[in-house]
């Protein structure tokens, strides 16, 4: 249609100017516009199609054509909202809205009461024809066809509509369209002068704010012609027209995430709070600047490095994503055929399987739990479900509560569960679950890393239960103790949290390193199996041994727990002491007129190996006193005319291979500067932990470690390297008789063991880079790292050469 002036009306035509509005309707609603000096409606001038005298965003053409198609005086096939006029230069184009094809016009739903107010159409002089507080043009722009109820979600001729939630974002259309003038009515507290959400969004992101408005209007596919004109004027002049001043602060009721930040509008609306510290809304559906916020401060330092990294933060966004992915970073890690299992579905599945509930009952259990947290949560749920009883279930079920640090009230913070949760088969239910789920209270009893005590028998005595803090143990009450039994003790998620251990690691402190070697029954030097014992997993440390599962040196004596387990645990008595024949009886000799003490036994003319007494041997990772004991008495006797004095070579010294009297205990080590071996100029440290001292003494991890690691077992070259292990079984019976021909090698650093041998026979230096091991390695290396774990504290002569360990360490060329 070309827009022209007709001059006079045609008494034989209901629409003289052919503009889709009957002459009588135009005359009835025509008003004189004093500013423009023209009639707002004119039956002989079709250019008034695009006019909007009441400023409600609805053109005159659209106002009339809301009429019931059956009563249209122009064209029953072109009604509102099925069509909208589009102006291209001086040409009018009526454009169909494809989402409204085959639907009735707005006027098909008019009531008798509304008819008396506006007639059969909208009133072009009244911006809110049905008087329900929503401008006609806004209802037109954001209406959607409800196929369930067969009506329009927003209708300018139906008062009180807008109670539906077409985009399923937990907000009614009316709530979304009222945000320009009111802040969320979610039960939360906010100061009376708190800015409207759009005001805050404009202040924080002015460019995003204007582009967001443009995007909302542009998404209406040409139906927002008038609104876009007002938007352009606002961007240019800062003055918002009547329509835009109403639209400026809304969330889009046809888009469940208006600001495209990954959180639906209703989630941000219902759970936002006024942040007094930040002086802003904690969440705002009109700005993306809130995605990194953590309203309930429940984030956790997952890797325990002292800094909560962005990847560790349990932000409001991630609390929402709980209902979409569970854990978004693991969305591609589900087993084949499972699809994505969110936290809500997982929690319902747990209720069904573990509590025998139906799906509906399981869902209700999750909802009831949400409401039971506190009065605020209960009131919030009631408000959410005011519009529709199933509103929460449809749009929000499965979220974790961003305003509460423990959504499922299981005693474990949401952020901790987020940190360590994965999707896997868990004990004891033996089914796929989120191993930790902030909306599933049943996960407190799961043991996802399987670090419980599973091999216990009724003869085992559980350790005393209590709390370790700063290497000091506080016993728990009688209710905290375990009686003997043969049922497994699962080290559950709750226990992991309560003990400070990691639920995703079966050995939080890294001390479950003891290895088990199985020898060939025919040839004891051949190995048939070699594997990690996992004796010191978290649950076993707590239940069986009573050591601290968060610290690999429970008593802080610089003897790691795994070392004390190796030499101390008495399985028969369930304690850390045993009676062993290991104590050297030193005998007195006269040498060149001087008294001397020697680890030898005079038997007639022969000097035999010393007599060994029985003694109590104790290595208890809970008691530092044993580090100063010397059960094999392989230290040194110094004699003079005044008598003889014994210098112990204690367990601490045995582990580190030290005779330096300034470092004979953990206490001295922590107060003595130690030079890192092989450093030029010398670098000194004051070690606090056992591995710090060991690394310094052995140059562990340094480029020149091969030259300085005096506990290295393997030989690195045939010519100059003498720093490798050699342990023999010397069959000589007399100290003064030396016959090397009958020596049997037990550990030999230039031979390769059969186990893990890659090539050749045993008579080559082990290629440790390929995993080869030293011949007889297990006699010195208890954790499988190819480094000897000190001298043997239960053997006075570790290498079998008739020289006591102290003497060799003291007189070593290093």
N, C-alpha and C positions, 0 to 999 in steps of 0.2 A: 504494500500500500504506500503510495506517494502522498505525503502530508500536504494538503492544500486547504484553502478556505472556501467553503461551499456557498457562502453568501446568505442563503435563506434555508429554512427547514422545509422538508418535503412532507406535506400532510398525508401522503400515501405510503410513507416509509417510516418504520419505527426507529430507524437510525439514519437520519439524513446525511450525516457526514461519514457514515460507514466506519466509525472508529470502534465498534464493538460495544458501545454504550448507548442505550435507547435515549431518544430525545427527552422524554418525560423525566427520566432519572437524572439526566444532566441538568435540566431546568430546576428540578426539585432541590438538588444539592448544590446548585451554583451559588457562589458568593463573590462579591466584588473584592478584588485584591487591590487595596489602595496603594501598595508599594509598586506593584507592576502595572497598575492601571488597566487591568483586564479581568475578565471573568475566569474563575477557577475552573469552571466547566462550561462548555459552549457546544450546543447541539449542531452547530454548523462549522465547527473548527476541530478537525480531528487531531490537531497537535496537542490537545489537552490530555491525550492518552498517557503521556509520561509525567504529567504534573502530579504533585503530591502536596496538596494544600494543607493537610494536617500534619505533614512532616513525620509520618509514622513508618516511612520506608515502603509503602505500598502505593503503586501507581493508581491513578483513577481507573484505568482499565481493569486492574486486578481487584480493586474494591468492588466494582459492579459485578464482575464475573465470578465472584464467590457464590452467586445465586445458584440455587438448585437448577441443574441442567434442564429439568422438565419445565421450568418456568422462565427460561431465558428468552428474552425478546430479540436477541441478536443471533447467536449461534450456539445451539445446545452442545455442540461438539468441541467448543473452545471455552473451557471454564478454568477457574482458579482452584487449586494450584497446578492443574494439568498443563497449563500454558502460561508463559510470561512474555511480555512484549520486549523486543530488543530493537534498539535504534541504531541504524547504520547510516550516518549522514542525514539525509532527508527521507530515508526509507524506513518504514516500520516492518519488522519481521516478528511474527508470532512464533515462539519457539517452544516445542513440547518438552516437558520434563520427563525423562524416560522412567524415573522411579515412580511416577504417578499414573502410568498408563493403565487404563481400565478401572480407575478408582473414581468414586463420587467427588463432586465439588464440596467445598466447605459448607455451602448452603443446604446440602442434603441433610445436615445434622442440626439445623436451626430449631430452636424450641419456640413455642407460642410466646413465651415471655420475651425472648430476644427479638422476635418479629415485631412486637409492639414497640421496641426500643429503636431498632435500626431499619426496620423493614426487612425484605428478603435478602439484602446484601449488607456488606460492610458500609459504614458511614464514612465518606471521603473527607468529612470535616471533623471527625472524631478519631483521634489517634488510637483509642482503645475502644473499639466498637462494642465489645461485650463487657467492658468495665471490670476485667479481672486483673488489671495491673500490668498486663503485658501488651506492648504496642502491637497493632495489627501486623505491621511489617516484620517484626521479630518472630511472631508466630508463623507467618508465612515462610520466612527464611529457614527456620529450624524445625519445621514440622516433618514428621516421618509417618509413613503408613504402617499401622499396627495390624498385621495380618491375623493376629490372634483375636483381637476384639473388633476387627473390621471397622476401624475409625482412624482419624488423624490424631497423632499425639498432641499436636497444638493446633487450635482452630480459632481464628479471630471472631467466630460467631458462637463459640461455646464457652461460657464463663466457667472459671474454676478448673480448667483443664491444666495439663502440664504436670500431672502427678505420676506419669509414667517415666520409665528410664530406658529410652530407646537405645542408648549406647552401652547400657549395662556397666556403668561406672559407679554404681551405688549412690548416685544422686538423681533426684527427679529433675525433669526438664526445668521446672519452675525454680528449683534451688540453683541450678546453673545460671539461669537467666536473671536471677536476683543478686548475683554477686557484685554487680556494679555498685549497689547501694547498701549491701550489708555483708559483714564478715561471717565466717562459718558459725553456725549455731550448733556446735558439736559438744557443748558442755564444758569445754575448756575455758580457762580464765585468760583474759586479755585486758590491758588497760583501755579505758574508754576512748582515749585518743589514738589507739592503734590505727595505723593506716589501713585503708582498704587494700585488698590483695593486689588489685591492679595498680594502685598507687605505688606500692612497694616494688612491683615488677617493673613499672616504668622507670623508677629511680635506679633500680639495679641494672636493668638491661634495656635501655631506651630503644636501641636499634632492633633488638629481638622483639620488643613489644610491638612496634609498628609493623614489622614484617609478619608477626603472628596474626595481627588483626587482618592484614592484607590476605594472608593465607586462608584464614577462616572464610572471608568474603569471597575470595576467588574460587574456593571449593564448591560454591553454590552454583557453579556452571551458568553464569549469566543472570541468575535470578536476583543477585545482589547489586543490580545496576545502580540504584539510587544510593545504597550504602557505600559503594565504592567511590561514588562522586563525593560524598561527605568525607570519606577517609582521605581522599586526595586533598581536599580543602583543609582538613585538619593537619595533615603533614606539612602543608605549605604555610598555613596561617596560625596553627595552634588553636584554632577555634573549632570545636566539635558541634555539629548540627544535632538536632533533637534525637535522631535515630542513633547516630554514632555515640553520642554522650550516654546512651543507654547500653549500647553494645560494647563499649570500651572495656568494661570490667568483667564480662561474662566468661564462663567456660562454655565450650561448644557442646551442646547437648546431642550432637550427632557424631562426636568424636570423643572416645572415652579417655584420651590423653591429649588434652588441648596443647600443652607446652612440649609434648613429644620428649619427655624426659624418662620414659619407661615406667612411670607410676600413673595409674589411672587417676582421674580427677577426684573421684570420691574418696580414694585412699588418702590423698593429700588433704582433702577437705575435712574428713572425719578425724584424722589423727594429728592435724597441725596443732601446735601450741605456741604461745608467745614466748620467745626466747629472750629472757631478760638480759642475759650476758651479751648476746649478739644484737639485741634490740631489733628483732625482726621475727617474722613467722618462721617456724622450724621447717615447714613445708608450704609450698605455694603452687597451686596448679597452673599458674601463669608464668612461671619462671623456671629455667633449668639450673639456676644457681644453687639449688638446694639438694642436688643429687648426692653430694658427698657428706651431707649432715648425718649425725648419729644422735637423734633426739634423746634416747635413753642411755647413751654413753655405755653401751654394753659390748663395745669392741674389745678384742683381746690380742695380745702380742703373741701370735701363733708360734713363731720361731724363737721367741724368748730372747731376742737380741736387744731388748730395751727400747725398741722403737716400734710403734704400731704403724706399719706401712699401709699405703692405700689399699693394697691387695688384701690386707688383713682386716680392714675396717668393716664392721657390720652396719653399713649405712642404712638409711631409711629406704633407699632404692633396693638394696639387697633383702631387706625385710619384706618388701613387697614381692620381689622376685621369688620368694619362698613358695608362693602359690602358683608360679608359672613354671619354674625349672627345679625347684628345690634349691640347688646351688648352681647358679648360672655358669660358673667356670667349669662345671662338670657336666654340662648339658649333652655333650657328645660321648659320654663315658658309660652310658647304660648298656646292659647286655643286649645282644641282638634280639629283636622281637619284643622288647619291653616298651619302646617308646619312651617319652619323658615322664618320669614319676615325680610329681611335686611333693612338697612336704605335707600338704593337706591330704592328698590321696594316700600317701604312705602312712600317715597317722591313722586314717580310717582303716586301712588294711591291717594295721597292728591291732586295733581294737577288735576287728572281726576275728582275726586268727587267735589272738592271745586272751581275749576276754569273751569270745563267743557271741559277739554282738552281730546284728544284721547291719547292712550298709547304712540304713537310715539311723539306726541307733548309734553306730560308730560316728557318723557325722554329727549327730546331736551331742555326743560326748565331747567332741572337739569344740563345738559352739558353747556348750555349758561351761567348759573349762575356761574359754576366753572370757566369759562374763563373770566368772567367779574370782578373778584376780583381785578385784577391788570394786568399790562403789562406782568409780569413774568408768571402769570397763563395762559394768552392768548397764549404767545409764547410756553409755555410748552405743551399746548393742541395741537398746530399746529405741534410741533416736534413729539409728540406721534402718531399723525395721519398721519404723512408723508408717512410711509410705506403703510398704509391702512386707509381709511377714517373712518372705524368703530373700529379702534384699541382700543380707549379709552372705547367705549361702551361695547366691548366684555370683556375686562380684568380689567378695573379700575372703571367703573361706580358704584357709591355707596360708594366709599371711602370718608372719610373726609380728607381734605387737611392737611398733616402733616407739611406743611410749612406756614400755615396761621391759626391764632387763631380763625377765624370765617368763616368757610367754606361756609355757606349759606348766609352770609352778613345780618343776621337778628338782629345784635346788641348784640347777646348773645354768649359768648365764647363757643367753642366746648366742652371744658372740663366741663363746668357747665352743658351743655345739657347731656353729657355722665354721669355725676354724678347722675342726678335725673331722667333720662329717664326710663320709663317702657312701656310695651305694654298693652294697656287697652282701654276701651271706653272713649272718651274724649268729653267734652262739648267745644264749642256749636255744633260741627259737629255730635255728637252722633254716632260715628263709631269707630271701632278699629283703633288705630294709636299708633306709638311710641309717647308717651306723649311729649317727647323732642327728637329732631332728628337734629344732626348737619348739615344735608344736605337738610332739609326741612324748607324753610323760612316761611311757613305758620303756623308753630307751635307756633309762637309768640302770636297768638290769641287763643290758646287753654287754657282751665282752667281745668287741669287734676285732681286737688285735690278739685275742686268744692267748693272753698271758696269765691265765689263772693257774691254780695248782691242781693239775688233772690226774697226777699219778699217786696221790696220797693214799695211804692205807690206814686201817684202824690202829696199827701199831705206831703211826707217826704222831708226834706231839707238836701241835701248832705253836708257833712263836707267840710270845706275849704281844698283844696289840696295843698300840698307842700312837704317839705323834713324835716325829723327828723334826727338830727345828735347830738350825745352827749347830748340828752335830751333837745335840743333846736330846735324850729320849725322855718323854713323859708318858708313863703307862696310862692306858685307858681304864675305864671302869669295868666292872665284871660283865656288864652287858655287851661290852665290845670284844670279849674274848671268844675264841672258838674251842669247842670240845673236840676230842679225837673223833675221827669218822673216816669212812672210805668213799664218801661222795665228793665229786669235784667241787672246788671252790672257785667260782668265776670271779675274776678281778674286773668288776663291772665299771661302766662309765662313771657312775657315781663315785665309786672307790678311786678311780683314776683322778677325778676332779678333786676329791677330798684329800688325796695324798699328793697332789701336785704333779702327777705323772701324765704322760701323753697317751691318749686313748688310741692313737694311730701308730704307736710304737710299742712293741712288746718289751722293749728294754730301753726305757727312757734315759737312763744314765750311762748306757753303753758299756756295762760291765759283764754282760752275759757272753763272755768271749772264750771261756774255757772250752778246750777241745777234747774230744774222746777219740782215742785210737784203738782199733781192734787189731790184734796181732794174729798172724797165721799160727795155728796151734802146733804146726810142725817146726816152722822156723820163726822164732820170735822177732827176728829183724825184718821180716816181711810184713807188710800192712795190708789188711783186707778191707778196712774201712776207716774213715777219718771224718769226723763231723763235729759240728758245734753242739755243745750239750744244752745250751739255753737254760742252764741251771739257775741263772740269776735274772730271769725275766721279772717284770714288775710285781706280778702277783706272788711269785715264789719268794721274792725278797721279803714281801710284807707278811705273807701267811706262814711260810716255812722257816725262813732264816731270821726274820725280825730286823733286817738291815734296812737302810734308807734307800728306797727305789729311785730317789731323785739325785743321789750323790754316789759316785763310784768309789768314794773313800769315806764310808759312813762315819768312822771314828776320827778321821782327819789325821791319821798317824803316818800318812804317806805310803802305806801299804794298801794298794787297791783291793777292793772287796774280792775281786776274782782271784787274786793271789792268796788271800787269806782263806778263801774257800778251797783252793787247791791243796793247801797244806793243813787246814784246820778242821774241816767239817767231819764229824763222826756220825755217820748215818745210823750206826747201831744204837747210839744213845741220844741222837737228835741234839747234839751240842757241839761245841767247838774245841773240845779237848780230847786227847787220847794218850795212852801210856805206851811209850815207844822206847826201844833200845837204841838210842842215838847219841848219848852223852859220852864224850871222850874221857877216859881216865888218863890224865897226864901222869907220867912217872918221872921221878927225880933221878938225874944222872950227874956224875962228876966228870967234867971235861977239863983237862989240864988244870986240875985243882980248883975249878970253879963249879958251882952248882948250876945245873940247867934242868929245865922241865921240857920233856919231849912227848909228842903223841905217839909213843912206841911202847911195846910191852916186851920186857926182857924175859925170854924163855930159854934158860940155859945159855947156850952160845949164840942163840938167834935173837934178832930184834924183829919182832912180829908187829903186825898192825895192832893199834891200841885196843884194850878192852873197852867195850861200850856198856855203860850203865843204862838201866831203865829210868826214864824220867817223864814227867808230864809235859806234853807238847800242846801249846795253846796258840791258835791263830783265830782270833775273834774279831770280825770287822766292826763290832759294836764297842770294842774296848781298846783304847790306844796303848794300854800297858804292855801288850804282848810284843809290840814292835821293839821294845828294849830288852827282850829276853834273848837268851843264847842257848837254845836247847841242845845243840850238838857240841858246844864248848870247843869251837874251832878258832878261838881268838889267839892271844899271845901271852906267854908267861915271860916276864922280865925279872931276872934274879940278880941279887947282889949279896954282899956280906950281911946286909940287914934282913934278907929274906927275899921271897918271891912275890910278885904282884901280877895278878891276872888282868888283862885288858880284853873285854868281851869283843866278839865280832857278832853283833846282835842281828836280829831279823831285819831291821831297817837297813843296816849296812850290807847284809847279804843281798837284798833286793837290788840295791844300787851298785854293788861291788865297790864299796868305799871303806878305806881304813883311816881317812883323814879325821883326826879327832875333833876338828872344829865342826864337823857335820856328822854326828852320830845319832841324831834323832830328828824328828819332824820339827820340834821346837827350835833346835839350833839351826836347822836348814832355813827356817822362816825368818831368821835374824842374821843370816850370814850371806854376804855378797858372794855369788858363785859365778865364775868366769865361764862363758860359753866356750866349749872346747873348739880349738882351731880358729879362733877369731883374732885378727891382727888389724889394728890394735885391739887389745882385749876388751870384750864387751861383757859387762857384769849385770846380773839380775839378782833379785832377792825372791826366790821362788816361794809361791804359796801353796801350790798343788803338786802332787807327785809327778804328774807328767811334765810340768815345767822344769822340775829338777832333773828328771830323766832326759828331757830334750837338751838341756844345757850340757849335762855331763857327756852325752853320747853324740852331740852335734846333730841330733835328729832333724831331718828336713833341710839340712844345709848341703851346699854343693860338695863340701869336703867330708861328708859323713863317713864315707868308706875309710878314710884315713884315721878317724878319731873314735869311731864307735867300737869300743872295746868289748861290747857284748854281741857284736856281729858274729854269726856262726859260719857263714859261707865264705869261701876263699874267692878272691876276685882276680888273682893272677898267679902264675906258677913261679915267679921270680922273686919279687920283693915282699909279697904279702905274707906276713906271719901272724896276722891278727884274725885267726879263724879258730873254730872250736875243734878240740880233740879230747875225747873222753875215752879211757881205755879200761878194760878189765885186766889188771896186771896180775898175772898168776904167780908172781914171785912171792915166796913166803918169808923171805929175809930181807930186811931193809938194805943190808950190805951186799946183797947178791942182785946184780942187774942183768936180766936176760930179756932183751926186747923182742926176741924171736917168738916168745909165747904170749905176747900181748894180743888181746882181742879188741879191735876198735868197736866202741859202742856209739860214739858220735864222731864223725870225721867230716870237716868242713870242705874238703876237696873231693869228696865222694857224693854221689847223688842217690837218694833213696829210690826205692822202686815205686813208691806212691807218687802219682802225678809226674812221673818221669816222661819226658817228651821224646827223647831219642837216646840211642846207645845203651851201654851198660852202666853200672854204678861207678866206674872208674873215670869219671870226668867231673870237673867242677860244676856244681848245680847252676843252671840258668834260672835264677829266681824271677827274672822278668817274664819268663814263660810259665811260671808256676812250679818249677822244680824245687825240690826240698833237699836239705842237707841230710845225709845218711845219719839216722838215729836222732833226728831233730827233736822228737817228742820228749826226750829226756831232759832237755834244757828249756824248751820253748813250749809254754803251756797255753798260749793264745794264738799260735799259728802264724806269727808275723816274721819268722826266720831270725828273730833276735832272741838271744838267751835272756831269760827272766832272772838275771842275777846268778849268784852261786846258790847251791842247794842248802837251805837252812837246816835240813835234817841229815846232811852228809858232811862230815868234817873235811872230807877230801873229795870235792865234787868231781874232779877230772881223773881220779884214781891213780895219781902219780906219787903217793906217799907224802905229799906236802899239804899241810893244812891250808884251808882257803885264805885265812888272814895273811899268812906268810906270802902266798903267791900274789895277792892283791897289793900288799905293802911293798913288795920287791919287784913288781912288774916294771918293765921298761917305760911304761907310760907314766 
